[in-house]
Amino acid sequence: MPTLVLIRHGQSAWNLENRFTGWWDVDVTAKGAEEARAAGALMAAKGLDFDLTFTSLQTRAIKTLNLALEAMGRLWLPVEKHWRLNERHYGGLTGLDKAETAARHGEDQVKVWRRSFDIPPPVQALGSAYDLSADRRYHGIEVPRTESLKDTIARVLPYWEGRIAPALRAGERVLISAHGNSLRALVKHLSAIPDDAITGLEIPTGQPIVYQLDDALQPLDRYYLSER
């Protein structure tokens, strides 16, 4: 049976500072690095191994993957990086303190921006301090100016269908290190979670999620590795 493991990056600097991060590139904290190493050690202890790994173009996910693989003695495994696995783009909220934003706009409005399925945050202004349209890693890509979870799903799934799913069907064991919302996109797709239910799904940092799939990539089981 194909095995798929998803891991959200370890705690980032802006997770710690309670700021909206999205596509902005921040590093993991010391705690985040330890979460990544612990995830790798747990996967090794539980007998998991992989043939192919995937991650985004963002440092926190890349470093989490590398630290986890190092703990497993698997730094030599092939890694594919792609922008379609990036975090959801938080638009004009990028860089803002979440508590201060709630105080300014109201908690209900911020909850809509953060947790609704298809309502995106305000659009990011071109040329703003966090505008990544000129970032070299995104050359030739139209960087979003905001995204809802629905938008995130729409750009994650083509990469899943075009690259990750075929690898699983070919019998390769796959590890994906990504972000809260890009992983929620995959979990929603794989587990057929309704639009109104996915808004309540939280994915903690540094906790491997294991999918046991049948040959048609339908889930037989989904669980946090720490709970088995």
Number of C-alpha atoms within 10 A of each C-alpha: 15 21 20 24 24 23 28 26 31 33 23 23 19 20 16 12 12 15 18 21 23 23 23 19 17 16 21 25 17 13 15 23 24 18 22 33 23 19 27 27 19 19 21 17 10 12 9 15 16 16 15 17 21 21 27 21 20 24 17 26 31 21 20 31 31 21 24 28 25 16 19 21 13 17 14 9 13 11 17 14 18 16 18 20 29 25 25 28 27 26 24 19 23 24 18 16 15 18 13 13 16 14 10 11 10 12 15 10 14 19 11 15 20 19 18 19 18 15 16 22 22 15 16 19 13 12 10 10 10 18 19 20 17 12 10 9 13 14 11 9 12 9 16 18 20 23 22 22 25 16 18 26 22 13 17 22 19 12 15 16 11 10 13 22 18 13 17 21 16 11 13 19 19 20 26 26 29 28 27 19 24 24 26 22 24 18 19 18 14 15 14 12 15 10 14 10 10 18 17 10 14 11 19 15 20 26 23 26 22 20 23 17 19 14 13 11 18 14 17 11 11 16 13 15 16 13 7 6
